[in-house]
């Protein structure tokens, strides 16, 4: 059976003919002008009438009129855009796109940092009948060329001269490209078909409203609204096609179910080329009249820069990836380490009861902590604190629980149009990603004896398909229309979802043993707080090893990890009797105190292993921490495992050489070591 065809018993029902729906035979498509069958139900949340992006934006303008939709600080002053102005700006941008020759279902690439122009360009492109696609700001010229070519982009929006130069390098390889718009700073050199933002916004002034209205009227809820490209760590990036209905329905359902209120205040700092940022920064605020405030462009790299924005904005909702919360935790731990022993004792005694009290119910009235309150973070008004994009360590979740500031984990992916599960403040499990959003469906495929299996997603939020990739689309969507996520998890008896790993991240040794790496990596970081990142190694190898990086400072100019240890890491060294202040000192001298501490921490982790095969036997410290610029991390600070394994291949190979002195080695019983020697012979 064709995977796109709905068999008996598949998810969803045929959509009523009177709805704004294009004819479709299947649940999936891989062509930009294609349409998909809607997965509507006859009753319940999934029966809500579908709307297009334009309908949702127009409704917001009518409901919230003069309330601020966007805010950004420029030249020392906050500038706001009301919902009515927001809508009019998106229409003006749409008319300018039409003037530049944007063709139906052709791409509009956006390459730059978060800003009102990014939002207006994104929504304006959809209204004009195009398909916007965010491009990561760290992308190379070749990576930009791939996205622009794959989406057949007619127009590219770039932030500044640095990003413009990338496009100019590959411009002759983009046959569909008609114009480039630089939305920040003046052009350093006037070029044909390259416009400033001010010029662009004036281009469509003579385009009649009726022409744009005809394009808007032709749009259908089951057609492609936007493209989100995957990071491409395991192959060419995939263009995830999201329908108008998939995004607008899920955002509306999530905002209603999760407890978000009207006119919440959000902070935009995560890359908008990632759907998680779009969902929290664009789509959710649009549903409830929220205000999105933009952080400085360096906020993802600079903790101080993000704190500055948070303290000014004082958001009521905040979404951060696990690394963001780990950094917040590091600041608080640093404050605690500088306090007196009595203060530390008081802090610990205060946290532990709070953790117990909040395990099943969220109390979000964060109080002062060693003289350091949430006002110092700018989170004193923040009622809902979310995390997602990766598994957040239990240590971090427990830490904030102890401060009466529980962090709510969500689960979703680009292919699910946003967050598929969420916890409620009245119904909360600390390490769970929450329950399925009403109207969506979750099932565990081929669960093992512990209930762990592949997480599968069903509902109106499931994506349309991968652009121009038929086989990959068929691999992702089964015959009944379920999305196979590649993530491993389980559901408890109350319907709470627990994310435990990822199929592609499983380490499978040459002996055939399977290991999810994240629990082991998280346990080691908890045991040894000087560790920044730990990555489990051992795929197709005889035993498990570990690559380790240490916490170090970031160069504010290059945004690359430096050699200096962080103050927190230096204090850790001093407590052990080490005088090391730089990573290079630790590595080159094999600092006895630090190496011993890491080994002892790993010994404690290994004691919890269910067998010898589950133990990490060797490890090495790298001389530089992982970073986005170095290529080891994605834009949301997730480790790019294939890139890391390739980049540090020589160090990994050395770990498996007999007699290597590069690393520490776990002490094992003599009999076990003799068995290994025999196997090598």
N, C-alpha and C positions, 0 to 999 in steps of 0.2 A: 504493500500500500504506500502511496505517496505520503511522506511525512507531513506535508502541508495540508493534506485532506483530512477533514474531521470524520472520524469513524463513529460508530455507535458508542455512546457513553463517554465521549471526549468532553473536555472542559468547555463550558459556555453553550449558549443557544444562539440561533440565528437572529440577527438584529431586525427589528421591524422595518418595513420598507419605507415608512414615512420619515425615518431619521436621515440625517445628512451623511449618507454612506455611499461610497463607490462600490460598484459590483465587484465581488471577489469570490473565488472558488476555494481558496486555501487560507490557512492560518499564517502562512509565511510567504515572503517574496524576497528576491535579491536584486530587483531592478528599482531604480530611483523613482520611477513614475508608477510603481505597482501599488496595489491595495491589498489589504488582508481582511479576512472575516473577523468581525468583532466577537469577543468571548463574553457576550452579555448573558445575564441570567434573567429569568422571568420575574423574580422577586428579589428583595434584599438589596444590599449595598451595590452589588454588581449589575443591578437593573437601572441605575441612575442614567438619565439621558446623557449621551456623549456631547462634548463641545470641542470646537477647534481652539487653537491658541489665540486667535484673534478674538473669539467670543469671550474667552476667559479674561483677556486683557481689557477689552471694552467694558465688561461687567465690573472689573475692578475700578476703572475710571469713573463709572457711574456711581458706584457705592462709596468710594473713598475720596473722590474729587480733589479737594485741596489738602488732603493729608499727605505728608512727605512719603514718597516711595523710595527715593535714593538720596544719599548724602555723601559728600566727599570734601575733604579738607584741601583747599588750594590757596596758596599765598597766605597761609596762616588763618584762613577763614573757612568755616563750614558752609558749603553751598548745597542747597536742597532742590529737589525736583519733585513736584507734587504728582499724584497719580494722573491728574488730567494733563499736566505737561508731559508726563512720561508717555502717555498714549499718543499725544500729538507728535512728540518727537519720533516715536516709532513709525508713525504714518509718514512723517516727512522723510525719514530714512528710507522707508519702503519706496516712496515715489522717486527718490534719488537712485535707488538700485534699478528701478525700471528705466530711468533715463539713461543709465550707463549700459543698459542692454542685458540685464539679468534675465536669463531664460528660465522657464518653468522647470522646477526640479533640478536645477543646476546649483552647484555649491557656492557658498560664501565663506571663505576661510577667515578665521579671526586669530591673529597671532599677537598676543600682548597680555599685560597684567590687568587685573580686575579694575574696572572703572565703569562709570555710567555709559560711556561710549561702547564698551563691550556688550552691555545689556541691550542698549538701543540698536546696535548693529545686529545682534543676534535675533531679537524679536522682529526688527524691521525686515530682515531677510526672510523670515517665515511668512510675514504678512504679504510680502511681495511675491510669494510663490516659490522662493528659493529654499535651499536647505543649508542652514549654517553648520559649520564644523569648527570647533575649537582646535587650535594647534598649540602644543606645549611650548612655552617660551624658551625652554632649554633645547628645543629641537634643532638639529643641524639643518643646513640648507637642503640636503638630500631628503631628510625626513619631512620638511615642509613641502618639498616637491611631490613626495609620495601622496600626502593627504590632498593637496590641491589637484593633482592628476586624478586620483581615485574618485574624488567628488565632482570632477569636471567643473572646477570653480571658475566662475566668470569674474569674480571680484574677490580681492583679498584686503582685509583690514589689518594694518600693522601698527604697533604702538609708537615706534620711534625709528631713528635712523639705523640703529643696530639691527633691528628686525627687518627693516626695509632692505638692508644690504643682503640678507639671506635670500630674499625673494629675487632680487636683481641678479644674483648668481645663477639662478635656475629659471629665469623668466623665459628664456628661449626654449625651454622644455615644457612649457605650459600653453598648449595650443588654444585652450578654451578661455584663457585669461584676457579680460578686456580692460580692467582698471585696478589700480592699487590706491587705497586710502590710508594715509598716515594720521592716526587719530590723536596723537600727542606731539607737541613740539612743532616748530616750523620746519619746512623742508630745507635741507642744506643745499639742495640743487634742484632746480625746476626741471622736470622730465615729462615727456608726453604721457598722458593717461595716468599720472600720479597726482593725487589731490590731497589737500589738507582736509581736516574734519569740517572746518567752517565752509570750505568750498563745496565739499560733498553735500552737506546739509542744504545748500542753496540750489543744487543742481536740479532737484525735482520740483522746484517752486511752480513751474509752468505745466507740470503734468496734471491733468484734470483729476479731481477726486473720483469721477466716474470710472476712469481707467483702472485705478487701484481697487475701487469697490467691485469691479467685475472680476478681478483676480481673486479677491477675498471670497466672493460668492462661489467661485469655482472650486474652493478647497473643501476636502472631505475629511471627516474625522478619522478614517481608517487609512489615510495616506501618510507618507513620511513628513514629519515636522522638523526633525533635527537629526544630525549625525554625531555620535560620540565615538572617537577612535580609541581603541585599546592601546596600551603602552608598547605592545609589540616585542615583549621580552622573549617569546618563544617562536617568533616568526614575524611576517609582515603585519603591521597593525590592521585590525579589523574595524571596518566602519559599521558601528551598531546603529541600525535604523530604528528610530522611535517614532511611533505614530502620535498624532495630535491627541487622540483619546487616551493612549497609554500614559502619557505624562500628565495631562490635565485631570484625568479621573483619579490617578493614584495620589497626586498632590492634594487634591481636594479631600479624598478619603483619609489620607494620613493626617492632615491638619485637623480634621474633625475628630478623629479617633484618639490622637496622641495627647490631646489636652492643650494644644496651642490656642492662644486667644487672639482676638483681633488686635491689630496695631502693635504686634511684638517688634522688638528691635533686634536686628541681626547684624553680624559683622562679617564682611566678605574678605577672606584672605587666602583661602585655599584655591588652587588653580581651577579656573572655570572651564578648562578643557576636560576636566573630570566631572562626571555626572553628580557625584556627591555634593560638590560645591554648587552646581547649577540648581540642584534640588532644594537645598537649604537657602540659597541666596536669591534665586529668581522665582522658582515655581511656588514654594510655600508662602512667601510673603505676598505674592499675587493673589492667593486665595483669601487671605484674611487682612489685607491692607497693612502688612508689615512694612517697616522701614529698613532698608539695607544700607548700612554704612560701610564705606570702603576703607580698609587699612592701607598703609603705605605699601608700595610694591615689594619692599624687602621684608615684610612681616613674616613670611614663611621661614625665612632664614634667620632673622634677628628677633630674638625673644623680647628684647627691650622695645623694639619698634612696635611689636604686637601689643605689649603691655601699655604703651603710650596711647594707642588707639582705644583699647578696652577701657582705660581709665577715663577717657573723654566721653566715650559713647555710652558706657555702662549698659551693655546689651541685656535683654531679658531672656534671650535664647542664644546658645552658643554651641556650635558644632566644631569639634577638633578631632583630627586623626589621633590614634594612640600615642604617637610621638609627641604631639602637642601637650597632652596631659602628663606624659612622662617628664617633660621639661618643667611644667608647672610644679610637679611633685619635687623635682630636683631643687627648685628655688625654696620651697617650704622646708625640705630636709636640710638645706644649707642654712636657713634661718635657725632651725632647731639646733643644728650642730654648734652654732655660735652662742647659744644661750647657756645659762647656768645649769648645773646638774639638777637643781630644784625645779627650774622651769621645765626641763626635759621630762622630769618625773611627772609633773602636773600634766604636761601635754600627753604623755603616754596613757596616764590613768584616765584622761578625758576621752581620748580616742577610742579606747577599747569598749567602754559601755555604748558609745555612739554606734560603733560597728554592729554590736549585738542588737541594738534598738532598731536600726535601719535595714536589717537584712530583708525584711518582708514588706517594709513600708518606707517610702521616701520622705525624709524630713529635710527640706531644702532651705532651712533658715540658718545658713552658714554663719557661725559665730567667730569671734576673734581667736587667733592662734598665736601665742607667744608675742602678742603685740602686733601681729601681722594679720590683718583682716582681709576678707575678699574684696574690700574696697581698694586695697593695694594692687589687686589684680584687675580691678574694674568689673568684677563679677558679683558685686554685692546685690544687684537687682536681678541676677540671672536665676530664673526659676527652673529652667530646663537646660541641662548640660548633656550634650550628646557626644557619642564617639562611634566611629565606624570606619570602614575601609580596610580593616585588619583586626586581628584578635588583640584585645587589650588585656594586658597581664592582670592576673588576679591580685597581685601585689598593689598595682596602681589603683584598681577599683576599690580594694579594701582600704587603702590609705585615705582616699577621698570620702569613702563611707564614714570613716572615723571622724571626719571634719563636718559631719552633717551635710555633706555636699555630694550625694551619690551621682555617679555618672551613668547615664542611660545608654546602653549599647543598642545600635540598630544594625540591621542586616539588609543588604541589597547589593545590586550590581548594575552596571550600565544596561545589561540585557533585561533587567526587571524594571526599568524606567525610574528607579529610585529605591527608596526604603521599603522593603517587603515585610519586615517585622519591626516591632518596637515594644518596649515595656511602658507601662503606665505608672504614674507616681503612686497610684493606689494598689498596684499589683506588680511587684518587682522582684526579680531574682538576680542577685548580684552578677553572676557570671553568664547569665543568659542574654541572648539578643532579643528577647521578648517574644510576644505572640504575633501571629500572622495578622496583618492589617485586614479588617473586614472586607469581604468580597474577593480577597486573594486566597490562594490555596498553597499548602506546603505538604510535601510527602517525602519520606526517606526511602530511597531506592536501594534495594538489596541490603537491609541492615544486618550487622553481625550480631553475635550473642549479647553484646552490650547495647544494642540499638543504634550503633553508628553506621551510617551509610551516606550515599551521595544525596545532597539536598536538591530536591526538584521543586520548581515553582510553576504555578498555574494561575491564570487570571487575565484580566484585561491589561495588566501592566507588562505582560510578556512582550518582548521586542518583536519587530517585524521580520528581521533577518539580517545577515551581514551583506553589505553592499558588494555585489559582483562575486560573492563567494558561496556557491551553491552547496558544495560538499561540507564546508564548515558549518553552514546553517543547518543542514540535515543532521550533522553530528550533535548539534546543540539542542535541537527540537526533536522529540521522539514522535512516534506515529499518533499518539493521542494529544499532541500539542504541549506536552510538559517540557519546560526548560531544564536541562541538566546542567547544573551550575559548576560542577567540578569541585565543589566544596564538600567537606565531610562534616556531618553533624548528627544530632539526635534530638528527638522531641520527648519531653517528659510527659507524665500522665495528665498534666494540666495544660499541655499544649505549648509550653515554653521551649524555644529553640536554643540549642547549645552548639556553637561552632567549634569544631575540634581540629580541623586541619584542611588541607587541600590535596586532592588526588595527585596533581602534577608536582606538588612539593614533597610527596612521600619519598623518603630515602629508602632504597631497596638495595641491601648489601648483596655481595656475590653469593652469599648463602641463602638468599631468597627471603630474608627477614625484612618486614616493612616497618618503617618508623616515621610517625608524624613529627617533624622537627620542632614545631613551635613550643610544645610543652617543655622539652628539654632545654631549649634556648632560654625560655622565660625563667625557668628554675635557676639556671646558672646566673643570670643577670640579677635575680633576687638575692642569691647567696653572696655575690661579689659586686657591690655597688659601683666600683670603679669601671665596670664593663659598660660600654656604650652599645655595641652590637655583638651578637654571637650567632654564627651560622653553622648548622650541623652539616658535616661532610661525610660521605660514605657510600654514595650511589655506585653500585657495581664494584665496591671495594670490600676487603676482607673484614673491616671493622669500622666503627664510627670515630670520627675526629671532629675537631671544632676549630674554626677561625674566629679570632676575638679582636675587637677594637676597644680602645680605651677612650674615656670621656676627655675631650680636648676642646680648646677654644676655637672659634671661627674667625677667620680673617675678614674684617668688615668690608674690605675692598673687593677681594676676589670671591668671598663667600665660600672659600675652601677651608677644610679643617687644618688647623695649625699644628705645631709641635707641642705647644704649651698645654699642660693638663689643666682642667678646670679647677677652680678653687675647691670644689667639693672633692675632686679626685686627689688633689694635693693633701688635703686634710686626712683623707683615707690613708695615703702613703705615710704621713707623719704618725698616725696612730699605730702603724705597723713598725715604726722605727726606720722607715725609708726616707731619704732626703730627695728623692726624685721629684722634679718639677716639670719634666718633659717626657713625652712618649718615647723619644729616641733614647733617653737615658735608661728607661725601663727595659727596652728591647735589647739594646746593644750590650748592656752589662748583665742582662738576664737577672735583673734586680732580685736577689734572693727572697726578700720579704714579700714582694709583690707576686712573684712566681709561686711562692709557697701558699699565699692566700688564695690564688686562683686554683691551685691544685686541691687545696683543702675544700674549697667551695665545690669543686667538681666531684670530689670524693663523696660529699654529702648528697649531691644529686645522684651519683651512681648507686648509692646505697638504696635508693628508692626504685631502682631499675628491677624489672621482673626477672631478668636473666642476664648472664654475662654479655650476650649479644646486644643488649640494650644499653651497655655502658660506653661512655666516651673514653677512648684509650689514649689518644694523643691530641695535642692542641698547639696552636701557634698564635702569637700576638702580631698583628699587622702594624706597620709603622704609621699608618694614616687611618683616620676614622672614615666611615662611609659617608658619601654626600651625593646630592643631586648632580652637582657639577662633575664629580668624579665618575658618574655613571652607575654607581652601585645602588642608588635609591631612585625610586620614581618620584613624580611631582608631589605625591601625598606621603612621602617618606617611607614607603614600603620597600623592603629589600628586593632587588632584582636578582633573584638567585642564579639564573643561568649566566647573567653578566658577571657576577662575583666569582662563580666557579671557573669561568673562562679567564678572567683577569688575573686571578691568583692561582692559576693552574700549576705553575712551577713550585710554589710553596706547598700546595696540596700534595703534589707528587712526592715532595721531600718528606712529608709526614709518613708516607708509606714505604720509605726506604729503610732497610734493616740498619740499625745503628745510627740513624739520623740524630743529630744533636741540636736540631733547629728548635725543638719544642719541649714542652713539659710532657711527661708520660705518667699515666695513672699506674700506681703500684698495684700489682696483681700477685696472687699466690704463685709460688714457684711452679707448681704443677701446670697452671694455665699457661705460663710463659713457655714452659717446655713444649706444651702441645702446639703452640704457635710456631716455635722454631722447627718442630717436626713437619708441620704443614708447609713451611717455606722450603724445606729440603725435598 
